[in-house]
Amino acid sequence: MVENSRQKVLIIISNLNIGGAEMTMYKTIVLLKNDIDFIVFSLSTDGNLSKRIKEEGIKVYNFELSKNFIRTLKNLYLLIIAEKPDIVHTWMYHSDFFGGIIAKIAKVKCIIWGIRNTDLIKGTNFSTRIIGLINAILSYFIPNKILVVSNSAKIKHKSIGYCSTKMIVIPNGFSHLDSGLSFVEKIKFRKYLKLPETSILIGSVGRFNQYKDHATFIKAGMKLLDMVQPDTEITFLIIGKNVNNPFLKGLINKSNYEEKFKFFEETNDINKFYSIFDIFCLHSISEGFPNVLAEAMLMGCVCISTDVGDAKLILNDDERIIPPKSPDLLAHKLFETINLSKNEKDIIGLQNTRRIISNYSIESMKKKYFNIYTNNYVES
């Protein structure tokens, strides 16, 4: 692009923690920073991604909306007036609402909303539900486009009144260059984590909150341990922000299986964990586009998932799709899966990798966002 034709895009996001929506935003601006001028405004001061975005040469503004409501919105308005962005792109319900209104007042010509959840009711707190429902009305007046992370999210939000003619589905994208560990590195990583050398590793990745439903995973894990032979070694790895907490540990404290569950905080090296998983589980009760499922598939994991968001479409394996909140069924699916032959597991893992590379490439996502920002997008 010619220098004077570069679009300036102001991203407004609720926080810069490491999560699916936040990481997709981060990947998008890194991919397009040579073609688009980005500025990031966070409605929260916390977040591990803030430093990483700044290291990419992108300006980041952090304010605490919950503590300094008027000041935050005033600063956002003044930033828009000073920077004169061509586009304001908001991510998630709160930033759609507050960012969208301020951008409209500041007379921004192009406002883009981002919807990252499938179900507004499940897995969201009361204030988020109210804002999301108000956004349904505002969707006819404020945004020019609404970018939706999944087909299921589009259908669900249309059903509660969102303007469907403005919705464009852009699934998250993943790089086939992302690689796991070699055989030797896997052994070393197991030793580093102090995991049994021959144990079957069953993994869960996701921050602790209501809609991730870690309780179902733990209950299913204990049921599975009751089902297998006593000499069958199985270890459950639970990875994510705030997972090492009294509630989850309380679920196993009175069992004989405390040593079978290992808790790890969120990490930037999640591919190392995917590389050593024998089975990955998505156990949420609500998702938009579950990044962790696609990431695990890309790394060749055999995956079992609840039927949430676009998980069924992504996995494309009805044998390993179950309803949410079904610990008994999850335990039986895990039992069936660990009893597959090594060859059967290898074939499933290879099919999973190929599916993500073929259908959810980072190149496709980059092209779609670029075309949105340069007003050249054509629905495929």
ChimeraX attribute file (.defattr): number of C-alpha atoms within 10 A of each C-alpha:
attribute: neighborCount
match mode: 1-to-1
recipient: residues
	/A:1	9
	/A:2	6
	/A:3	8
	/A:4	6
	/A:5	10
	/A:6	15
	/A:7	18
	/A:8	18
	/A:9	22
	/A:10	25
	/A:11	22
	/A:12	26
	/A:13	25
	/A:14	24
	/A:15	25
	/A:16	25
	/A:17	17
	/A:18	21
	/A:19	19
	/A:20	19
	/A:21	25
	/A:22	20
	/A:23	15
	/A:24	18
	/A:25	18
	/A:26	19
	/A:27	19
	/A:28	18
	/A:29	23
	/A:30	17
	/A:31	18
	/A:32	15
	/A:33	14
	/A:34	11
	/A:35	17
	/A:36	20
	/A:37	17
	/A:38	22
	/A:39	22
	/A:40	24
	/A:41	26
	/A:42	23
	/A:43	25
	/A:44	19
	/A:45	17
	/A:46	14
	/A:47	16
	/A:48	13
	/A:49	17
	/A:50	23
	/A:51	12
	/A:52	12
	/A:53	19
	/A:54	14
	/A:55	10
	/A:56	12
	/A:57	12
	/A:58	17
	/A:59	15
	/A:60	16
	/A:61	17
	/A:62	19
	/A:63	21
	/A:64	17
	/A:65	17
	/A:66	10
	/A:67	10
	/A:68	12
	/A:69	12
	/A:70	11
	/A:71	13
	/A:72	20
	/A:73	19
	/A:74	13
	/A:75	14
	/A:76	23
	/A:77	18
	/A:78	14
	/A:79	17
	/A:80	20
	/A:81	14
	/A:82	9
	/A:83	12
	/A:84	16
	/A:85	22
	/A:86	19
	/A:87	22
	/A:88	29
	/A:89	27
	/A:90	29
	/A:91	25
	/A:92	21
	/A:93	26
	/A:94	19
	/A:95	23
	/A:96	31
	/A:97	20
	/A:98	19
	/A:99	28
	/A:100	27
	/A:101	19
	/A:102	19
	/A:103	26
	/A:104	18
	/A:105	11
	/A:106	16
	/A:107	13
	/A:108	17
	/A:109	13
	/A:110	19
	/A:111	24
	/A:112	23
	/A:113	28
	/A:114	23
	/A:115	23
	/A:116	24
	/A:117	27
	/A:118	25
	/A:119	21
	/A:120	23
	/A:121	15
	/A:122	14
	/A:123	20
	/A:124	17
	/A:125	11
	/A:126	11
	/A:127	10
	/A:128	16
	/A:129	17
	/A:130	14
	/A:131	17
	/A:132	24
	/A:133	19
	/A:134	15
	/A:135	23
	/A:136	17
	/A:137	14
	/A:138	18
	/A:139	23
	/A:140	16
	/A:141	13
	/A:142	20
	/A:143	25
	/A:144	15
	/A:145	21
	/A:146	25
	/A:147	22
	/A:148	27
	/A:149	25
	/A:150	26
	/A:151	18
	/A:152	22
	/A:153	23
	/A:154	25
	/A:155	16
	/A:156	17
	/A:157	22
	/A:158	15
	/A:159	12
	/A:160	13
	/A:161	16
	/A:162	23
	/A:163	21
	/A:164	16
	/A:165	10
	/A:166	16
	/A:167	23
	/A:168	21
	/A:169	18
	/A:170	19
	/A:171	25
	/A:172	24
	/A:173	22
	/A:174	22
	/A:175	14
	/A:176	17
	/A:177	9
	/A:178	10
	/A:179	14
	/A:180	19
	/A:181	17
	/A:182	12
	/A:183	11
	/A:184	8
	/A:185	14
	/A:186	18
	/A:187	15
	/A:188	14
	/A:189	17
	/A:190	18
	/A:191	12
	/A:192	9
	/A:193	10
	/A:194	10
	/A:195	17
	/A:196	13
	/A:197	12
	/A:198	12
	/A:199	15
	/A:200	18
	/A:201	22
	/A:202	24
	/A:203	25
	/A:204	26
	/A:205	27
	/A:206	25
	/A:207	21
	/A:208	18
	/A:209	14
	/A:210	15
	/A:211	16
	/A:212	20
	/A:213	20
	/A:214	24
	/A:215	18
	/A:216	20
	/A:217	24
	/A:218	22
	/A:219	17
	/A:220	22
	/A:221	26
	/A:222	23
	/A:223	18
	/A:224	20
	/A:225	19
	/A:226	12
	/A:227	12
	/A:228	13
	/A:229	9
	/A:230	8
	/A:231	6
	/A:232	11
	/A:233	15
	/A:234	20
	/A:235	22
	/A:236	23
	/A:237	19
	/A:238	24
	/A:239	22
	/A:240	19
	/A:241	19
	/A:242	14
	/A:243	21
	/A:244	16
	/A:245	11
	/A:246	9
	/A:247	11
	/A:248	15
	/A:249	17
	/A:250	11
	/A:251	14
	/A:252	17
	/A:253	13
	/A:254	9
	/A:255	10
	/A:256	10
	/A:257	14
	/A:258	14
	/A:259	11
	/A:260	18
	/A:261	18
	/A:262	17
	/A:263	17
	/A:264	15
	/A:265	14
	/A:266	18
	/A:267	13
	/A:268	8
	/A:269	9
	/A:270	16
	/A:271	18
	/A:272	19
	/A:273	22
	/A:274	27
	/A:275	21
	/A:276	24
	/A:277	25
	/A:278	20
	/A:279	23
	/A:280	26
	/A:281	23
	/A:282	28
	/A:283	30
	/A:284	26
	/A:285	21
	/A:286	24
	/A:287	28
	/A:288	24
	/A:289	28
	/A:290	26
	/A:291	23
	/A:292	19
	/A:293	23
	/A:294	25
	/A:295	21
	/A:296	29
	/A:297	26
	/A:298	29
	/A:299	26
	/A:300	28
	/A:301	29
	/A:302	27
	/A:303	26
	/A:304	24
	/A:305	25
	/A:306	22
	/A:307	22
	/A:308	24
	/A:309	24
	/A:310	20
	/A:311	24
	/A:312	16
	/A:313	15
	/A:314	19
	/A:315	22
	/A:316	14
	/A:317	15
	/A:318	12
	/A:319	10
	/A:320	20
	/A:321	20
	/A:322	20
	/A:323	15
	/A:324	20
	/A:325	18
	/A:326	15
	/A:327	22
	/A:328	16
	/A:329	15
	/A:330	28
	/A:331	23
	/A:332	15
	/A:333	20
	/A:334	21
	/A:335	17
	/A:336	11
	/A:337	19
	/A:338	18
	/A:339	11
	/A:340	11
	/A:341	9
	/A:342	10
	/A:343	9
	/A:344	12
	/A:345	19
	/A:346	15
	/A:347	12
	/A:348	18
	/A:349	22
	/A:350	16
	/A:351	18
	/A:352	26
	/A:353	20
	/A:354	17
	/A:355	18
	/A:356	25
	/A:357	19
	/A:358	10
	/A:359	13
	/A:360	21
	/A:361	17
	/A:362	20
	/A:363	14
	/A:364	17
	/A:365	19
	/A:366	20
	/A:367	14
	/A:368	20
	/A:369	19
	/A:370	19
	/A:371	12
	/A:372	16
	/A:373	21
	/A:374	16
	/A:375	10
	/A:376	10
	/A:377	14
	/A:378	9
	/A:379	7
	/A:380	5
